[in-house]
Amino acid sequence: MTDDALTQDLQACAELVFRGDPDRFQAVMAAKPAARDRLFPLYAFNLEVARAPWVTEEPMIAEMRLQWWRDALEEIGKGAAMRRHEVTSPLAACLGPRDVELLDDLVAARRWDIYKDPFEDAAHFAQYIDRTSGHLTVVASRLLGDADEAVVRDFAYAVGIANWLNAIPELVARKRVPLVDGRPEAVGFLAEGALARLRSARSARAKISKAAGQALLVGWQAETLLSQVAKDPERVIDGALGMSEFSRKAGLMWLAMTGRW
């Protein structure tokens, strides 16, 4: 692939994230330019995979869409000739074998989104969050620098729960059963547990290199959202979670300047 073609693909990945995941786009733009060239292809991939189950009402078609990405990852892992796609080429330039393995499992986890079956139990739900938010954040941090995986996974769990709780009104509207226990006290307890893991990750910040820490800027809203739920779980079903635009921008700017994700 020529340099011009790679540049065009990177721009296309950035545009995909800008349109489909604006919060993550802002977090990437707060990172250094070299980090953006690795994060945008990864997050464009994640966006394509995450929306694959939702673009059709036909489970078989959704399964095929997810399998397409698993096949693409297999080609990347083998170093084989790859199918042409604006995401696959820049992604292949970044990933190692372990990254491919984790992303393949992430795609497999997204099969839950296709169907309307509830999670089997709390462990199944936690595993889903770890295989999606956890795997993604581990790969993102690995692409940028040294990071303790256990610390990253604690952080990613908190971010994943915050994002999941924020998405519940939409999931319910789409006839999904997003929580094992939807009682307000159980939802509040879930948020408190996520906050505890966020604090645990931050207490071990020294185990994350400054370069890898740029991948954790995506969680800049997590503490606020989780605290809102812990205080008033009813805000989840009411769709009343969130920060003011000023608070969002100021919070992200502060984290980017200090590196204290």
C-alpha positions as CSV (number, residue, x, y, z in Angstrom):
1,M,0.0,0.0,0.0
2,T,1.3,3.4,-0.9
3,D,1.7,6.2,1.7
4,D,-1.0,8.2,0.0
5,A,-3.4,5.3,0.2
6,L,-2.6,4.7,3.8
7,T,-3.1,8.3,4.6
8,Q,-6.5,8.3,2.9
9,D,-7.5,5.2,4.8
10,L,-6.5,6.8,8.1
11,Q,-8.6,9.8,7.3
12,A,-11.5,7.6,6.4
13,C,-11.1,5.8,9.8
14,A,-11.1,9.2,11.6
15,E,-14.2,10.3,9.7
16,L,-16.0,7.0,10.7
17,V,-15.3,7.6,14.3
18,F,-16.2,11.2,14.1
19,R,-19.6,10.4,12.7
20,G,-20.4,7.2,14.7
21,D,-18.6,7.7,18.0
22,P,-18.1,11.4,18.7
23,D,-17.1,11.1,22.3
24,R,-14.4,8.6,21.4
25,F,-13.3,10.9,18.6
26,Q,-12.8,13.8,21.0
27,A,-10.7,11.6,23.3
28,V,-8.5,10.5,20.4
29,M,-8.0,14.1,19.3
30,A,-6.8,14.9,22.8
31,A,-4.0,12.4,22.3
32,K,-0.8,13.0,20.4
33,P,-0.8,12.7,16.6
34,A,1.2,9.5,16.5
35,A,-1.3,7.9,18.9
36,R,-4.2,9.0,16.7
37,D,-2.8,7.0,13.7
38,R,-3.1,3.9,15.8
39,L,-6.3,4.6,17.7
40,F,-8.5,5.7,14.8
41,P,-8.2,2.4,12.9
42,L,-8.8,0.5,16.1
43,Y,-11.9,2.5,17.0
44,A,-13.2,2.5,13.5
45,F,-13.0,-1.3,13.6
46,N,-14.8,-1.3,16.9
47,L,-17.5,0.9,15.6
48,E,-18.1,-1.3,12.5
49,V,-18.3,-4.4,14.7
50,A,-20.5,-2.8,17.3
51,R,-23.1,-1.6,14.8
52,A,-23.1,-4.8,12.7
53,P,-25.8,-6.5,14.8
54,W,-28.1,-3.5,14.7
55,V,-28.2,-2.7,11.0
56,T,-30.6,-5.6,10.2
57,E,-33.4,-7.4,11.8
58,E,-32.2,-10.7,10.2
59,P,-29.9,-12.6,12.6
60,M,-28.2,-14.6,9.8
61,I,-27.2,-11.4,8.1
62,A,-25.9,-9.9,11.3
63,E,-23.9,-13.1,11.9
64,M,-22.4,-12.8,8.5
65,R,-21.4,-9.3,9.1
66,L,-19.6,-10.2,12.3
67,Q,-18.0,-13.2,10.6
68,W,-16.7,-10.9,7.9
69,W,-14.6,-9.1,10.5
70,R,-13.4,-12.3,12.1
71,D,-12.2,-13.5,8.7
72,A,-10.5,-10.1,8.2
73,L,-8.7,-10.5,11.5
74,E,-7.7,-14.0,10.6
75,E,-6.1,-12.7,7.4
76,I,-4.3,-10.0,9.4
77,G,-3.0,-12.6,11.9
78,K,-1.7,-14.8,9.2
79,G,-0.1,-12.0,7.2
80,A,-2.2,-13.2,4.2
81,A,-3.5,-11.1,1.4
82,M,-6.2,-9.0,2.9
83,R,-9.6,-8.0,1.7
84,R,-9.8,-4.3,0.7
85,H,-11.4,-2.1,3.3
86,E,-10.6,1.4,4.6
87,V,-10.2,0.0,8.1
88,T,-8.3,-3.3,7.5
89,S,-5.2,-1.9,6.0
90,P,-4.3,0.7,8.7
91,L,-5.4,-1.8,11.3
92,A,-3.1,-4.5,10.0
93,A,-0.2,-2.1,10.3
94,C,-0.8,-1.8,14.0
95,L,-1.7,-5.2,15.3
96,G,0.3,-8.0,16.8
97,P,-0.8,-11.7,17.2
98,R,-2.1,-11.1,20.8
99,D,-4.1,-8.0,19.6
100,V,-5.7,-10.0,16.8
101,E,-6.7,-12.7,19.3
102,L,-8.3,-10.3,21.7
103,L,-10.2,-8.5,18.9
104,D,-11.4,-11.7,17.5
105,D,-12.9,-12.6,20.9
106,L,-14.4,-9.1,21.0
107,V,-16.2,-9.7,17.7
108,A,-17.5,-13.1,19.0
109,A,-18.8,-11.4,22.2
110,R,-20.9,-9.1,20.0
111,R,-23.1,-12.0,19.0
112,W,-25.1,-11.3,22.1
113,D,-26.3,-8.1,20.5
114,I,-27.9,-9.9,17.7
115,Y,-30.4,-11.8,19.8
116,K,-32.9,-10.9,22.5
117,D,-31.9,-13.4,25.1
118,P,-31.0,-12.0,28.5
119,F,-27.6,-12.5,30.1
120,E,-27.4,-15.9,31.9
121,D,-26.2,-14.3,35.1
122,A,-24.0,-11.6,36.6
123,A,-20.9,-13.5,35.6
124,H,-22.0,-13.7,32.0
125,F,-22.7,-9.9,32.0
126,A,-19.3,-9.1,33.5
127,Q,-17.6,-11.3,30.9
128,Y,-19.4,-9.5,28.1
129,I,-18.2,-6.1,29.4
130,D,-14.6,-7.5,29.8
131,R,-14.6,-9.0,26.3
132,T,-15.9,-5.8,24.7
133,S,-14.7,-2.8,26.6
134,G,-11.9,-4.7,28.3
135,H,-10.3,-6.2,25.2
136,L,-10.7,-3.0,23.2
137,T,-8.9,-0.9,25.9
138,V,-6.2,-3.5,26.4
139,V,-5.4,-3.5,22.7
140,A,-5.6,0.4,22.6
141,S,-3.1,0.7,25.4
142,R,-0.8,-2.0,24.0
143,L,-0.6,-0.1,20.7
144,L,0.7,3.0,22.5
145,G,3.0,1.8,25.2
146,D,3.6,-0.3,28.3
147,A,0.6,-0.9,30.6
148,D,-0.3,-3.4,33.3
149,E,-3.2,-5.4,31.8
150,A,-5.0,-5.9,35.1
151,V,-5.0,-2.2,35.8
152,V,-6.3,-1.5,32.3
153,R,-9.1,-4.0,32.7
154,D,-10.2,-2.4,35.9
155,F,-10.4,0.9,34.2
156,A,-12.1,-0.5,31.1
157,Y,-14.7,-2.3,33.2
158,A,-15.7,1.0,34.8
159,V,-15.9,2.8,31.4
160,G,-17.8,-0.1,29.9
161,I,-20.4,-0.1,32.7
162,A,-20.8,3.7,32.4
163,N,-21.4,3.4,28.7
164,W,-23.7,0.5,29.1
165,L,-25.9,2.2,31.7
166,N,-26.0,5.3,29.4
167,A,-27.2,3.1,26.5
168,I,-30.0,1.3,28.5
169,P,-32.9,3.3,27.2
170,E,-31.9,2.6,23.6
171,L,-31.4,-1.1,24.4
172,V,-34.8,-1.4,26.1
173,A,-36.4,0.3,23.1
174,R,-34.8,-2.3,20.9
175,K,-36.3,-5.1,23.0
176,R,-33.1,-6.2,24.7
177,V,-32.8,-7.2,28.3
178,P,-29.6,-5.2,29.3
179,L,-29.3,-6.1,33.0
180,V,-29.5,-9.2,35.0
181,D,-31.2,-7.3,37.8
182,G,-32.9,-4.0,36.8
183,R,-34.1,-3.1,40.3
184,P,-32.9,0.4,41.3
185,E,-30.9,-0.9,44.2
186,A,-29.1,-3.5,42.0
187,V,-28.3,-0.8,39.4
188,G,-26.9,1.5,42.1
189,F,-24.8,-1.4,43.4
190,L,-23.5,-2.1,39.9
191,A,-22.4,1.5,39.5
192,E,-20.7,1.5,42.9
193,G,-18.8,-1.6,42.0
194,A,-17.6,0.0,38.8
195,L,-16.6,3.1,40.7
196,A,-14.5,0.9,43.0
197,R,-12.7,-0.6,40.1
198,L,-12.1,2.8,38.6
199,R,-10.5,4.0,41.9
200,S,-8.4,0.8,42.0
201,A,-7.1,1.5,38.5
202,R,-6.3,5.1,39.4
203,S,-4.4,4.1,42.5
204,A,-2.1,2.0,40.3
205,R,-1.6,4.7,37.7
206,A,2.2,4.3,38.0
207,K,1.8,0.9,36.2
208,I,0.6,2.6,33.1
209,S,3.1,4.5,30.9
210,K,2.4,8.0,29.9
211,A,2.1,6.9,26.3
212,A,-0.3,4.1,27.0
213,G,-2.3,6.4,29.3
214,Q,-3.5,8.3,26.2
215,A,-5.7,5.3,25.4
216,L,-7.5,5.8,28.7
217,L,-8.7,9.3,27.9
218,V,-11.8,7.6,26.5
219,G,-13.0,7.2,30.1
220,W,-13.1,10.9,30.9
221,Q,-16.9,10.9,31.6
222,A,-17.1,7.5,33.5
223,E,-16.7,8.7,37.0
224,T,-19.4,11.4,36.6
225,L,-21.9,9.0,35.0
226,L,-21.3,6.2,37.5
227,S,-21.6,8.7,40.4
228,Q,-24.9,9.9,39.1
229,V,-26.2,6.3,38.9
230,A,-24.9,5.4,42.4
231,K,-26.7,8.4,43.8
232,D,-29.9,8.1,41.8
233,P,-30.3,4.8,39.8
234,E,-33.7,6.0,38.4
235,R,-31.7,8.3,36.1
236,V,-30.7,5.3,34.0
237,I,-34.1,4.3,32.8
238,D,-35.1,8.0,32.5
239,G,-32.2,8.6,30.1
240,A,-31.0,11.4,32.3
241,L,-27.3,10.7,32.6
242,G,-24.7,13.0,31.2
243,M,-22.5,16.1,31.6
244,S,-22.9,19.6,30.4
245,E,-21.0,20.5,27.2
246,F,-18.7,22.8,29.2
247,S,-17.9,20.1,31.8
248,R,-17.3,17.5,29.1
249,K,-14.8,19.7,27.2
250,A,-13.1,21.1,30.3
251,G,-12.8,17.6,31.9
252,L,-11.2,16.1,28.8
253,M,-8.9,19.0,28.4
254,W,-7.7,18.7,32.0
255,L,-7.1,15.0,31.7
256,A,-5.2,15.5,28.5
257,M,-3.0,18.2,30.0
258,T,-2.2,16.3,33.2
259,G,-2.3,12.7,32.0
260,R,-4.2,11.8,35.2
261,W,-6.9,9.7,33.6
